[in-house]
Amino acid sequence: MRRLGILLFDGVEELDAMGPWEVLSYWTSHHPADGWETRLVARDKVPVTAAKGAVLVPHAAWAPDLDLVVIPGGAGTRALMRDAGTLAWVRDLRERGALITSVCTGALVLAAAGLLAGRAATTYHASFGELLAAEPTCLPDREARWVDTGDVVTAAGVSAGIDMALHLVDRLAGRERARQVRRGIQYDPEPPV
């Protein structure tokens, strides 16, 4: 069984975490033969308060056994950028071969961990200045919904995490499986305005 984790922390943007959760947990729970499970992870197995007040409870504490991690954005990423433990955990996962992904300002954590040096990446549209301050050699893609550079995948702001998660299902289990998941969660965006 391969494991994917979505990181929770105080100040996480709710949809940055729960958008990918909806896609990835639907995939892993409805198609267990694909061999993946989805967990919410945090530094400690205690509830976190998200950016808009939702209280989220992780399934597990940080673990080195993840094959894929999603690092969401939110105001709390600024503290994570300065947290040596978080940065070491992200680097260790990468060194062990995990696929590292981010949504929105989660890219700032990847930059602080040194994973975006000389690499194309995207983030929330108003945060490219912060991204370049954290990693001046990063190659910002201001138009992409997500950028896949092989071992690192970054998504633009908030709802782009849903698109990135569907891309991950496509990449890991195939196009038809990603279409099945998209239909299953009835994701067919047509903005009303």
N, C-alpha and C positions, 0 to 999 in steps of 0.2 A: 504494500500500500504506500503510495506516495502522498506526501502531506503538503498542503498549502495553508499559509497563515495570513490573516489580515491583522495588522498591528493596530491596537487600540492604545490611546493615551489621552490624558486630560487635554481638552481643547481640540480633539480630532473633529474634523468637519463630518457631520453625520452621513451625508450622501457619498462623500469620498470613500467611506468605509462600507456603508450598507449597499451602495450601488453594485460594487464588485461582489459583495457578499451574496446579493440576490442572484446574480448570474452564476457565480462559482459554486455556491451551495446547492442551487437547483441542479446544476450539472452533476456534481458529485453524489447527490442524494438520489437523483432519478436515473443515473447511469453508473452504478457502482462497479460494473464490469470494466470501466475505463481505468479503475485502479487508483483513484484519488480520493482524499477526504479534505474537507475544509474546516478550519478552526479560526476562532477569534483569539488572538494572543496578545499579551501585555507583559510588561516587566514583572509584575506581580499579578496573581490571580485575584485581584480586587476590582470592584466596579470603578469605571472612569466616567467623568462628566464631560460630555461632548460640547462642541462649540455653542450649540443652541439650547443646551440644558438636558438633552437626553442622557440617561444613565445607562451605560452599556457594560455588560458583564462578560469578561473573557472566559473562554473554555479552558485555557491553559496559560501558564507562564512561558516566557521566552524559552525556546528550545533550539538546540543546534541541528535538529533532525528535519528541518523544513526543506522541501525541494523547490518551493516558490514562496516568496513573501510579497505582500502588497503593503506599501507604506503610504497611507492616506495623507492628505494635507490638513490644514487647519492652523489656527493660531498657535497651537501647541507644538508645531514643528520647530518654532524658533528655539524653544528650550531643548528639544532633541538635538538640534544642530550643535549645541554646546555640551551635550551629555556624552562623556567619554564611553560609558557603558553601552549606550545605544549604538554609537558609531562603531565600536569594536564588534558588537553583535552583528551588525549589518555586514561589516567587512569579513567576519568569520563565515557567515552564510555564503557570501560570494566566493570566498576561498574554497569552501567545501563543495562548490558547484551549483548552488541554488540559483534559480532565476530570480532576479531582483527587479521589482516593479514599484512604480509610484503613481499616485494620483495627485494632481494639483501641486500644492507646495510640499508634498512629500518629496519632490525632486530636490528641494533644498537640503534635506537630510542626506540624500544620495550624494549631492555635491560636497557637503561637509565631510562625508565619509571617504571622499576621493574617488568615487565611482564614475564621475562624469567628466573627468579630465580628457580633453580632446574629443569628446563624444557628442553627437547630436542628442538633443533632449528637448522636451517641452514641459510647460508648467502652466499655472494659472496666468491669464493674459496680463494681469497687473503685477506679476511677480518676476518678470524676466530680469529686472535690475538687481533684485536680491539674488537670483540664480547666478548671474554673472559676477556679482560681488563675492559669492561663495566659491565659485569656480570660473575664473576668467577665461580659461581655455575651452569651456563648454561651447558647443555650437548650437545656439538656440534656434528652434523651429517654431516660429510664432503662429503658423497656420495649421499645423497638424493636430488632429484629435489625439493621436498617440504616435510615439516614435519607438520602433523596435530595432535595437542595435545588436541583437543576438542574446547576450547574457544580461542585458538591462533593457527594460521597457518603461517609458515614462508616458503619462497621460496628461492632457491639459486639464483645465479646471472642472471640478465637481462632476457633472453628468458625463464627461468624457471617460470617466472611470468605468462606466457601464460598457461603452464601446470597446475600451481596452480589454475588459474582462471577456467579452465575446471574442475578441481577437485571440486572447490566450486559449480559449476553448478550441478555436479553429486551429491554432498552432499545435496544441497538445493532443487533440482528439479528432481533428478533421472538420472540414467545412460543413458536412451534413450534420454532425453533432452540434456545431455552433448554431446552425439554423434551427435544429430541434429545441435547443435551449432558448433561443430568441422567441420562437413561437410559444414555448411553454410559459415564459414570463410575460407574454404578450407585449413585447417591446417592439414597437413600430413607430418611431418618433415622427410626428408631424406637428411641429410647434403651432399652437393656436394663434400666435401673434407674430 
